[in-house]
Amino acid sequence: MDVSTYSAAARVSTATDMNSFTSARQFAAWLGLTPRQTGTGGKTRQLGISKRGDPYERTMLMHGARAIITRSTQTSWVQRLLQRRPFSVVVAALATKLARTAWAILVKGKAFDQVRWNPVDVAAA
């Protein structure tokens, strides 16, 4: 995973204390990358991404995800997702995955581990 300088600077400037988020999903929701949910009578519907939070950082993550999908070798996870979902949905899903990975790296203080991020592709290589 290659995080650009602009995206890293935006991430650090908008959320200085990453430990204030209890989970990676909470961080992704704070950025506005998780689906908005609505429902009544016990039936929940997932809508599009909520687009709340910092628009600059969300845009950087979305552009980064779009570049990964179109310009680099696609992982098996991305290929399977592209077979059953529209391109824009896959971009949002990858951007969310990138945000969650960035949260985990910053909170746990460990180096990025490619095997844990996509174990199927690394095992096949």
C-alpha positions in Angstrom: 0.0 0.0 0.0 1.4 3.3 -1.0 0.0 6.3 0.8 0.7 9.6 -0.8 2.2 12.5 1.1 -0.9 14.6 0.6 -3.2 11.9 1.9 -0.9 11.2 4.9 -0.7 14.9 5.8 -4.5 15.2 5.5 -5.0 12.2 7.8 -2.7 13.5 10.5 -4.1 17.1 10.3 -7.7 16.1 10.6 -7.6 13.4 13.2 -4.6 14.0 15.4 -5.6 11.6 18.2 -6.4 8.3 16.5 -6.9 6.6 19.9 -10.1 8.6 20.3 -11.7 6.2 17.9 -12.6 2.9 19.5 -12.5 0.9 16.2 -11.4 1.2 12.6 -15.1 1.3 11.5 -15.7 4.3 13.7 -12.8 6.1 12.1 -14.2 5.2 8.6 -17.7 6.4 9.6 -16.2 9.6 10.9 -14.6 10.2 7.5 -18.0 9.5 5.9 -17.0 6.3 4.1 -19.5 3.9 5.6 -23.0 3.3 4.4 -25.8 5.3 5.9 -28.5 3.1 7.5 -32.2 3.7 7.8 -35.1 1.5 8.5 -38.3 0.8 10.4 -40.1 -2.2 11.7 -36.8 -4.1 12.2 -35.8 -4.0 8.6 -32.6 -2.0 8.0 -31.6 -0.6 4.6 -28.1 0.5 3.7 -27.9 3.6 1.6 -24.9 5.2 -0.1 -21.9 6.5 1.9 -22.8 9.2 4.4 -20.3 11.8 3.1 -19.9 13.2 6.6 -16.6 14.2 8.0 -13.6 15.7 6.2 -14.3 16.0 2.5 -10.7 16.5 1.6 -9.4 13.4 3.3 -12.4 11.3 2.0 -11.6 12.6 -1.5 -8.0 11.7 -1.2 -8.9 8.2 -0.1 -11.4 7.8 -2.9 -8.9 9.0 -5.6 -6.3 6.7 -4.2 -8.7 3.7 -4.3 -9.7 4.6 -7.8 -6.1 4.8 -8.9 -5.3 1.4 -7.3 -8.2 -0.3 -9.1 -7.5 1.2 -12.5 -3.7 1.5 -12.6 -2.2 -1.4 -10.6 -2.7 -5.1 -10.5 -6.0 -5.9 -8.9 -6.2 -8.2 -5.9 -8.5 -11.1 -6.0 -10.7 -9.3 -3.5 -11.2 -6.3 -5.8 -11.7 -8.6 -8.8 -14.5 -10.6 -7.0 -16.1 -7.4 -5.9 -16.0 -5.9 -9.4 -17.8 -8.9 -10.7 -20.9 -8.3 -8.5 -20.9 -4.6 -7.7 -20.6 -1.3 -9.7 -17.2 0.4 -10.1 -18.1 3.3 -7.8 -19.2 0.9 -5.0 -15.9 -1.0 -5.3 -14.0 2.3 -5.1 -15.8 3.3 -1.9 -15.2 -0.2 -0.4 -11.5 0.0 -1.1 -11.3 3.5 0.3 -13.0 2.3 3.5 -10.5 -0.6 3.6 -7.6 1.8 3.2 -9.0 4.1 6.0 -9.4 1.1 8.3 -5.8 0.0 7.5 -4.4 3.4 8.2 -6.2 3.6 11.5 -4.8 0.2 12.5 -1.3 1.2 11.6 -1.4 4.5 13.4 -3.1 3.1 16.6 -1.1 -0.1 16.9 2.2 1.4 15.8 3.1 -1.6 13.8 4.4 -1.8 10.2 2.0 -2.6 7.4 1.7 -6.4 6.8 0.7 -7.4 3.3 -0.1 -10.9 4.3 -2.7 -9.8 6.8 -4.2 -7.2 4.4 -4.7 -9.7 1.5 -3.7 -13.2 2.5 -5.1 -14.9 -0.6 -3.0 -13.0 -3.2 0.2 -13.3 -1.2 -0.2 -17.0 -0.7 -0.9 -17.5 -4.4 2.2 -15.5 -5.5 
